[in-house]
Amino acid sequence: MPSKDNRFRSRALQQFSSLHHEHPSYQWWVLANVMIGTFMAVLDATIVNVALPKIMAAFGVGVDKVEWVLTAYLLVFAVMLPSSGWVADHFGHKRTYMLSLLLFTLGSFLCGIAWDENALIIFRIVQGAGAGFMMPVGMAIVTREFPPNRRGIALGFWSIAAAASVSLGPLAGGYLIDHFSWHMIFDVNVPVGLMGVFATYVIQREYKTEHVRSFDFGGFISMTLFLTSLLLALSNGNSAWNTGGWSSPFIIGCFILAGISFTAFFIIESIVEHPIIDLSLLRNFNFGITNIVLFIFGLGMFGSTFLLPLYLQNSLGYTAFQAGLVFLPTGILQGLISPVAGIISDRGNPKIPAAIGIVLLAVSLYLNYFLSVYSEHAQIMIPLYIRGIAMGLVFTPLSTLALSEIPRHKMAQASGLFNVIRQVGGSFGVALLGAMLTRRMIFHMAAYGQATNQYSAPFKDAVARTQMFAQHVSGGNAALSATRARALVFGNISDQAFVAAIADDFLIAAAITAICLIPILFLRVHARKNGNTAAAGARTAPALE
C-alpha cells in the first residue's frame, strides 16, 4: 500500500502547510526571513567601503579603479531591479527570492577567491545581480503579506535589517580585514546565504500573479546601455588612463551612446505592450514625486558613503576595524528610529518625519565639510549620530507614501522601480563624487603648490626643522635627510589636498541632499479614517488598475 501512504503523507503535508500559512504569526516569520536577504544585500554595499584602502594596496590601483568594486555592484543591482517584477510574476515570488539569494551567495564565494581587481569587479557583478532580484522581491513579499494599515510598521522593522548592516557591516568587515584579509568580508556571506535559502524554502508560500506578460528585451537592453555608458563617462572623466579628460573620444562617445539609448528606452517603453518598467506607475503623484526624492537622495547620501572610510584610513591612520567602529552608532540609531517612523507614518503625517530626516541628513553631511587632518573623534562622530537618526526617519515614511496607492498585482513592479531609482541615484553619486574627488585633488594640489614658495623663509625653516627630525629618527647624512625632509613636507601638502577634496565632496553631497526637501513638501497625505488611510484599499486602487 505505498501509494496510499504517499497520498496520506502528501495530504498531511498540505494540511500542515495550510495551517502554517494561515497562522497569525506567519507574516512575521516571512518578514524575518526576508530580513536575512535584505541584511546581506545592504551589507555588501557597505562592508566594502572599509576594505577599499586594503584592496587598493593589494592590487596596486587608485581610487578611479577601485571605486568600480562599489559602482559595479550598485550598477548591476540597479539594472536587475526592474526585471525582478517580471521574473517574480512568471516564476513565483518565493522561487525568485530563493534563487536570487543563492546567486548572491555564489557571487560572494567567487569574490572571496578573486585574484585581481578585474576578477573582483566581475564577481561583484554576479553579486549585484542576485541582490538586484532579491531586494525588490523581498519588499514586494512584505508589502503583500501585511495589510495597508500595518504596512508602515512592517517596513519599519524591515528597515532594521538595512540599519543593522550599515553598522555591523563596516565593523565586522574591519575586524575581518585587520585579523584575516579582505577576502573574508565576502566569505562570511556563504554560510548565512545558505541558511537563508533553506529558511525561504521552509517558511514562505508561493505566490504568482494572474496577469501574464512578455519580457521587454528592447527596454532591458536600452536601459542597460544607458546606465552603463553614462556611468562609464562620469567615472572615467578624470581617470589616470584617460589623458584626454572630459573631451576625449571615449567620454564623448559614452555620452552620445547614453543619450541615444535613453531616447530609445522611452520610445520603447511607450509603445511596447508589456514594458520592463511600467512608466504609468509614475503617473501616480506620490509615487512619482517620491522616486524623484530617492534619486536625489541617492546622489548625495550613497554617493558619499565611500568617502569617510578613505578619509579615516588614509588621512587619520585608522585601521579598518577602527574605521568600521565609527559606523556602529549610525546603524543602531537607524534601527531604533525606523519602527517609530513607521508608527508615525501609519497614524499621522508621513511627510513630517521624512522632511525632518532630510534636513538632519543635509546638516550631518555639511558638518563633514569641516573635517581636517587634525579632526578629533567627537568631530567625526557627531555627524554620524545625526545621520543615523536622519536615515531612520527618511526611508519608512517615503516607502509608505510611495506604495500606498499601488494595486497588489503591480506591487512587484512598483517596488522594483522604487528601488532601482534609489540604486541608480547611488551609483551615479559614487561615479560623480569619485570624479569630483579626483578633480578637486588636482585643484587643491595646484593651489597649494602655487602658494608654496620653495625659496621663502617659512618653507626653508619648515624643511630645516623636518630635516633635523628625519636625521634624528632614521640617521643618514645631511643630503639624504634634506631629501627626506622635502618629501615629508610635500607629502603633508598632498594629504592636505586630499582632505580638502574630501571636504568639497561632502559639501556637494549636503547641497544635493537638501534639494530633496522641495519635492517632499508637495507630497499628498490622505485623510485618516479609524486610524487607517483612506486609501487602505490600495490593492484595488482604481487609478492604476
Beta strands, then each sheet from edge to edge (+ up, - down):
strand 1: 528-529
strand 2: 532-533
sheet 1: 1+ 2-
end
